[in-house]
């Protein structure tokens, strides 16, 4: 294989959080297909084992991102950092468990900060790096009953922009992907939670709540998010930074 035909991430190492299923697994597969040695981080060891059995070039790295000491012990020499891990809790603010709120922000905002803090010196030293933050339409818009998730995603959007501004002089870019509801285990659990909160059945949640603001009436597939992520580390990525790329079916067009 010639240099011109080599995969875009040949010789690079990537770290993906929340990689055992859904968007994270799709991202890990795409990064590996593009030549990266992928560190797949998740607390779901069974899901990681399934991923690594099926995908060459992916190494399982079990880690609970709510344990910040464990986050600080993850490998720092990575060229592509993908902050994807997330969790959800649906409740009105007066009933929202404060410990759950703290947990969500720890996993979805503080862990990405700590991972970037550790990875950036390596990226700076080599003059190249890509930070891809899997945000959400909820990083751009709010919905009721999701105080922690919306706060964490809005915070991730801001963190991504700061990394972009600081990293530009060092050849490092940072961007957010902002999909609407993606067909993942997390969303499946949300459907059940929303059904309880709204007092309606699961099908009605998808049609009347999840897809109501969108012009395109379908869930996003994980592989679609991975395809968009590939733009952010591929040949056309050098000048894409500080951006929030919507994949929301027209939600934010309103």
ABEGO torsion letter per residue (X at the ends): XBAAABBAABGBBBBBBGAABEAAAAAAAAAAAAGBBBBBBBABAAAAAAAAAABBGBBBBBBBAABAAAAAABBABBABBBBABBBBBBBBAAABBAAAAAAAAAAAAAAAAAAAAAAAAAAAAAGBBBBBBBBBAAAABBBBGAAAAAAAAAAAAAAAAAAAAAAAAAGBBBBBBBBBBBBBAAAAAAAAAAAAAAGBBAAAAAAAAAAAABABBBBBBAAAAAAAAAAAABAAAAABBGBBBBBAGGAAAX
